[in-house]
Amino acid sequence: MGFFGELIMVVSQAINLIFTIYIYIIVARAIISWVNPDPYNPIVRFLHSVTDPLLNQIRRVVPLQFGGIDFSPILLLFGVFFLQRIVILLLTRLAYAF
């Protein structure tokens, strides 16, 4: 593996870290939704601002709320896991090609 392969591996690891952090943010958002958080709390506002765009799109397409429980974060987690695996696999294969 040459220089470009190593560079692609570094980029792959950085992207993997970003996906992992986003997964933790989704889990934190789901856990915070179980209690009645202060909507003016900066942490709550950050979690909502980062996760709401994708969650709202999922809720529009597939209404996943049964008995007051919102299952859209679970679907988003599956989607992010799947996308993470595919992107990292493709980048790793590309890195070994160089």
Phi and psi in degrees as a GROMACS rama.xvg file:
@    title "Ramachandran Plot"
@    xaxis  label "Phi"
@    yaxis  label "Psi"
@TYPE xy
-90.7546  -163.187  GLY-2
-61.1675  -45.4723  PHE-3
-67.2898  -34.695  PHE-4
-63.6013  -43.4731  GLY-5
-64.7174  -39.5147  GLU-6
-63.4283  -42.2985  LEU-7
-65.624  -36.7522  ILE-8
-65.034  -38.6188  MET-9
-65.5066  -43.6536  VAL-10
-62.6296  -40.4265  VAL-11
-61.4429  -42.8223  SER-12
-66.948  -36.87  GLN-13
-66.5325  -42.137  ALA-14
-65.5035  -39.2708  ILE-15
-61.4197  -40.6824  ASN-16
-64.3757  -40.5546  LEU-17
-63.5179  -44.3926  ILE-18
-60.1237  -43.6251  PHE-19
-64.2189  -42.5109  THR-20
-62.526  -40.8496  ILE-21
-65.5008  -35.5989  TYR-22
-62.461  -44.4189  ILE-23
-63.4467  -36.19  TYR-24
-65.1285  -41.098  ILE-25
-63.2806  -43.7315  ILE-26
-63.5706  -42.8173  VAL-27
-62.492  -39.544  ALA-28
-63.645  -41.2693  ARG-29
-65.8847  -41.7813  ALA-30
-67  -41.0597  ILE-31
-66.1836  -28.6827  ILE-32
-70.4626  -14.5095  SER-33
-74.7048  -24.3208  TRP-34
-107.247  176.541  VAL-35
-98.3713  87.5999  ASN-36
-77.1354  156.597  PRO-37
-71.3593  117.84  ASP-38
-67.332  -12.5316  PRO-39
-96.7355  -0.894401  TYR-40
-66.7322  131.884  ASN-41
-61.5596  -33.7433  PRO-42
-67.8112  -43.9535  ILE-43
-64.2552  -41.6874  VAL-44
-62.9306  -40.5811  ARG-45
-63.2808  -47.0059  PHE-46
-60.6868  -41.9698  LEU-47
-66.9736  -42.1857  HIS-48
-68.1984  -28.8222  SER-49
-84.1276  -34.8988  VAL-50
-99.5878  -24.8808  THR-51
-60.0411  -39.3422  ASP-52
-57.3713  -46.3178  PRO-53
-73.9043  -39.6806  LEU-54
-64.2538  -39.0089  LEU-55
-65.4487  -37.0589  ASN-56
-65.9272  -40.3402  GLN-57
-65.0013  -42.5705  ILE-58
-64.4853  -32.8335  ARG-59
-68.5276  -40.8196  ARG-60
-80.3224  -47.5426  VAL-61
-126.963  104.874  VAL-62
-71.8702  107.57  PRO-63
-113.532  47.034  LEU-64
-119.524  113.451  GLN-65
-124.744  123.241  PHE-66
61.4971  32.6473  GLY-67
82.6355  1.38975  GLY-68
-104.988  127.849  ILE-69
-95.2699  117.647  ASP-70
-97.7884  4.54669  PHE-71
-64.6399  -32.3911  SER-72
-62.8756  -31.5849  PRO-73
-66.9618  -43.5849  ILE-74
-64.2252  -39.0992  LEU-75
-64.971  -39.5909  LEU-76
-61.1858  -45.258  LEU-77
-59.9741  -42.5115  PHE-78
-63.972  -42.0952  GLY-79
-68.8451  -40.6554  VAL-80
-58.6746  -46.7703  PHE-81
-62.7015  -47.6186  PHE-82
-62.725  -39.6147  LEU-83
-61.1699  -47.1259  GLN-84
-62.0659  -44.6305  ARG-85
-65.8774  -47.9342  ILE-86
-63.8888  -44.9153  VAL-87
-67.2096  -39.3953  ILE-88
-62.3861  -45.7885  LEU-89
-64.8337  -41.9128  LEU-90
-67.4429  -36.6586  LEU-91
-66.2315  -43.5819  THR-92
-63.674  -38.7194  ARG-93
-64.6979  -38.8884  LEU-94
-64.6799  -39.7723  ALA-95
-74.6371  -14.1307  TYR-96
-76.6012  -20.6285  ALA-97
